[in-house]
Amino acid sequence: MADRVTLSDRYLTFAKDNYERGLEHLLQGSDDGHKAACGELWGVLENYLCHHQIHVPGRGTTRDELAVLEERISDSGLHDQLVQELFSLRETEQLANLVPRIHREETSAMGRSPDTSAHEAFSSDFDRYRTGDKCKEPLLRLAMLVFTVRCNLDHGQKVLPRDEDEMRKRNALIFKLVAPPLDRLARFLFELDFAQGVFVYGTFMPGQSRWAMVEALVQQDADEWRVTGELYDAGPFPALLLRGRRLASGAVLTARSLLPVLQRMDSCEGRLFRRRLAWARSPAKKEERRLVWVYEFSDSVDGLPAIRDGIWRTGK
């Protein structure tokens, strides 16, 4: 049992690191940043497939595994919502309309005709979405197109040759278009399965002013939990920065599906907070840690008093 827990913990660590590095690259907004983000965010998907042991006996191709993943998301009841979010992105539409089509560089290098089947399949499903018809395999087809881009990147190839400036610009455009939907898909996997709860330390704690907004959606772990970070008193609420060596105390909320909880909390926290991933530990469970979502303060803490013991006591 210990080995299984260690293996699971390792996959979560890899996925979290991939996701956070991918976000950092994406925020750079540069050509190199988009390219690096694609590699890191694809790593989240690969770790998900390994962590949840999505394998197809006797076949085991990436396409087969992605088909099982789409079924898993369908079973969660969140499939249509995710498709709507992904296909409403401006970059996804531009990717569907992109010509010439993206193809596997490996096949071209072996003298075969360019294989654009992944791009054509995705575009046909996007056309169905655009006209209101039922898509066939929207998540699988989008992911297979991303997989084509990842293969070209991972195998030392480029989406198109880089001998000419025009081709370099096209490569940069493809990574720029692929990164946002891949980011949303990666984040969804944490919302669906990877994350093991939401760490709350202020107004969403049991008994506090916003607890009633999520009480019916969650279960509370009875133990105290802590994350590494600096806590500040912002008056009616606390402000947490995930930095330094101090500890902030709070509670971990769990749910069968975290997504409705996160959506409700996102709408409340607004632009003052950004949702991030962190490890939470409990003094009562010294050998255990949980990967949780945390709302980090996104404004300046200059002038705010530090809460050095990490426990917010203001207001109810």
C-alpha positions, -999 to 999 in steps of 0.1 A, spaced: 0 0 0 29 24 8 44 19 -26 10 28 -43 7 59 -22 43 69 -31 37 63 -68 5 84 -67 22 112 -48 50 112 -74 26 115 -103 8 144 -85 41 161 -79 51 158 -116 17 170 -128 17 200 -104 53 210 -115 44 206 -152 13 227 -147 30 255 -128 59 257 -152 35 257 -181 16 286 -166 48 306 -161 58 300 -197 23 310 -209 23 342 -190 55 352 -207 35 358 -238 66 351 -260 71 327 -289 95 306 -268 71 308 -238 42 294 -259 64 266 -272 77 257 -237 41 258 -223 29 233 -248 55 208 -237 49 213 -200 11 213 -202 11 181 -223 31 166 -194 1 171 -172 -21 151 -195 5 123 -198 8 121 -160 -30 120 -157 -31 90 -180 -4 72 -160 -18 82 -126 -53 69 -134 -39 39 -153 -59 46 -184 -45 18 -205 -62 -3 -232 -51 -39 -231 -37 -52 -264 -37 -18 -281 -25 9 -257 -21 37 -283 -24 73 -273 -57 76 -293 -72 46 -274 -62 61 -240 -76 95 -249 -109 78 -260 -111 63 -225 -104 97 -210 -132 113 -230 -156 85 -217 -144 92 -181 -151 129 -185 -186 121 -200 -193 99 -170 -185 129 -147 -214 149 -163 -190 177 -171 -182 168 -208 -205 193 -225 -195 221 -202 -158 214 -209 -163 212 -247 -182 245 -245 -154 262 -227 -127 248 -250 -145 254 -283 -155 289 -273 -119 300 -270 -108 323 -298 -76 302 -302 -95 270 -307 -115 285 -335 -84 299 -352 -68 264 -348 -97 248 -365 -95 272 -395 -57 271 -398 -43 263 -433 -22 247 -444 -31 219 -420 -7 207 -393 8 174 -401 32 148 -385 67 157 -395 78 121 -389 58 108 -418 70 136 -441 106 129 -431 101 92 -442 90 104 -477 53 98 -471 25 123 -479 19 147 -450 -6 132 -426 -31 159 -417 -58 135 -405 -57 147 -369 -62 183 -379 -90 174 -404 -108 153 -378 -107 181 -352 -118 207 -377 -148 186 -388 -159 183 -351 -155 220 -346 -177 226 -377 -204 205 -360 -201 225 -328 -203 257 -348 -235 247 -366 -251 232 -335 -248 196 -345 -236 169 -322 -198 165 -321 -184 130 -325 -153 130 -303 -145 166 -296 -121 162 -267 -103 132 -282 -99 150 -316 -86 182 -300 -62 162 -279 -49 142 -309 -42 174 -327 -23 187 -297 -5 153 -296 6 158 -332 21 192 -322 38 176 -292 53 148 -313 68 173 -337 82 192 -308 93 162 -287 110 143 -315 133 172 -324 111 182 -354 92 213 -359 56 217 -370 71 231 -402 108 235 -412 125 265 -398 147 274 -428 126 304 -437 113 333 -416 77 326 -428 79 291 -415 93 302 -382 63 326 -378 39 298 -386 55 275 -359 52 303 -334 15 308 -344 7 271 -339 22 270 -304 4 302 -295 -30 287 -306 -24 253 -290 -13 266 -256 -46 281 -243 -69 251 -249 -42 228 -236 -40 250 -205 -77 248 -200 -77 210 -204 -48 206 -180 -65 228 -154 -98 207 -158 -79 175 -150 -69 190 -117 -104 201 -110 -118 167 -120 -94 143 -102 -59 155 -94 -67 180 -67 -78 164 -34 -97 193 -20 -98 231 -14 -79 247 14 -98 275 30 -84 298 56 -108 328 59 -144 336 51 -151 302 35 -142 283 67 -170 266 87 -188 292 108 -175 322 88 -194 346 66 -193 327 33 -195 291 47 -232 289 39 -224 294 2 -206 261 -1 -218 241 29 -242 220 9 -216 212 -17 -187 200 5 -175 178 33 -150 192 58 -121 172 70 -122 174 108 -84 179 111 -65 212 110 -45 216 78 -17 239 69 0 253 38 33 270 35 27 308 31 24 342 47 -9 353 61 -19 390 64 -49 407 80 -69 426 53 -97 436 77 -128 417 67 -108 388 52 -73 374 53 -47 376 25 -24 346 18 8 346 -2 22 312 -11 58 321 -3 83 321 26 86 295 53 57 303 77 25 282 78 -11 293 74 -38 272 91 -72 264 78 -95 236 67 -96 213 37 -130 209 20 -137 179 -2 -165 170 -26 -174 143 -50 -169 169 -78 -148 200 -69 -158 219 -101 -191 233 -88 -174 243 -56 -146 260 -74 -170 278 -98 -189 292 -69 -158 303 -50 -142 318 -82 -172 340 -86 -169 352 -51 -132 358 -49 -131 378 -81 -99 394 -93 -85 399 -57 -75 363 -56 -61 338 -80 -66 300 -77 -33 280 -73 -22 245 -63 -4 238 -31 5 210 -8 -15 209 25 -3 190 56 -20 181 88 -3 179 122 -25 149 130 -15 131 98 23 137 96 29 112 68 1 125 46 -1 155 23 -28 166 0 -27 185 -33 -53 213 -28 -66 244 -45 -58 276 -26 -70 311 -33 -39 334 -31 -42 371 -27 -32 389 -60 -30 424 -48 -3 442 -27 1 434 10 21 465 17 8 480 49 -12 450 59 -3 435 94 12 400 92 -6 372 110 25 355 123 8 325 139 -10 318 106 -45 317 122 -71 343 110 -95 351 138 -113 382 125 -151 384 118 -179 360 115 
